[in-house]
Amino acid sequence: MRRRGMCVPDAHKEGRPPVARPGGPALLLAFGVSAVAIFALTLDERVASVLLAACVAGAVGLLDDMRTLSGPVKVGLLLAASLPILLLQTYNPHPVLPFVGHLRLTVIYPLLVLIAIPVTSNTFNMVDVFNGLVSGFAAIASIPLLLAFVVMGDWTMVAVTAALFLALAGFYPFHRNPARIFPGDSGSLAIGAAYGAIAIVGRVEIVGVVALIPAVLNSFFVLSTIRGFIEHRRIKKRPVKLTPDFKLEASREKDAPMTLTRMMLAAGPLPEGAIVSSFLILEAFAALLACTTFAMVWWS
């Protein structure tokens, strides 16, 4: 990729060194080869749903990496990533909530599935801002799903979730600080689609939502301050800025987007690595809450 000029500058490093991008096709290939093998062994349509959702989202992301789509167009195209789940009917319209039990959402649940994949895809895309963040974040978030499937004895979904986790674990050493490759939108959108699809077809929706609380909050802060879907590369005022000693500090401009990172930097500047560590610790706590949530669902 370097030889072909497929690089972007690392904006948070001295000299803005070039970093290869996008690494999404490699991530998707690693996950896809495993998913195809699992489907060949099980013939479980849920595996096909997850793989197709990830491929469609990855294709949209690759197009965005090459042409820079607008926010609304990208969200609209990502609706297609939900279609494999709906067409193959690998969803169950009776999600389970703690202390409530099974809900009956026969009419509304397909609509929720339709918007769920674009939401999870963009949620991961919005945290892909620092070296190693989205790959580490997604790997941690997948652990509660993996443990839930083990307890449920759903070994097909254990294998699919493990494939996603291991693809992320293999990618992370190249993505962590200092990054040698960025996943790009093709990577972050594919990861988000695969994660959302696994949670839906595996019937652990509430576990997946709780595990993503930090990313969901970050997305809410961003969307509420910019008032809509805007491609992040087109946001004129940045939520954080680089100091002369290459630390990050919160922007003092009132109309700059509010993000979780900006809130973390309220007390003062921090190096990029410290911010990523804080994010991952926060996500580890959310993963623990997700495991607790599953325990309440399982035993209620």
Steps between C-alpha positions, in 0.01 A plus 500: 500500500789736571656424162168578333457826688202372699588700811356779712681722751478415870371837618593443866870430447801724454564551130165338410661172382318309221301195611356236266121504452256331466556179692130413488534248213760304701275496806200393295701231322624354829149493645340393171720194442415373849129577458486313167663197664252513789207524260633206295511289816167608650285625208359744756335794322587726795866475401414604145302796634791625707752457219282669238421792734873551563583477128236754397608744772864444407423576137324824598800589716745427220303728270515766770875450540545565129239769431397650841122458515280748683361394837135451390604309184723269702223430752253439216730250328561321829130410517585237239725328756189418706327325211676160531360462853151599387496299175638185661271557801777420745360731767257422781246776580492402867806662663562430868547775760608466865204473743258539208552181305403448138352792309266453208608741225374317193421817301762747620800267537578477123511881492737497796722250318500724192645793694711297744781413259552860378497609866760249619715560191506876552549456875828317440593741222470795740754353745755433226697816580821381669766235449370161613170628636230345282672160469572478874155633588322249272708208628406580862134556406482157335605317818157525676333365185746212486445412867123525460501253210719259699251504788209457257677210330464664158827373359441630149476856630797433729703416189379807306568737791840341557580554131421871536700526823803325353492710181506810721772354722714432194446852366557684829883466518524685166239760600613583854715803573708576296271368228636344183154469345155655548183294445324784317123516471507163322636348821299685764168465314556128433588442866189684616274313258641162602465586868140618462404201288652255750304660784173486303515148355646365825218658703731689737394849392490651849846362580638658184338836577637514855849406381493797260391762754822710474480507118124566507553795734775632275270478197218671689726788603625547143160480331334728755763772454535489120125436460509229241713254305805678362810326364765552771758613244267789412459634853677837493563543873673214677407392854867468599824660385868415511732682740861596411626198699265270302241443768128539444292762673130582492388772263377816670274594210138481613368375166758219465342152518473345845658155520598261774864584426436870549340425837798284601733791422304750708758474780796564270701371201588130471713297257313290246597174669351610832170589335480162325577320828223695674255408224591132521473495880158660470400240243627219724268630773210511250582141399479398865160669525393313186598168661302595811202588280517159332513330840181682602330398175617139526395448860175701493 
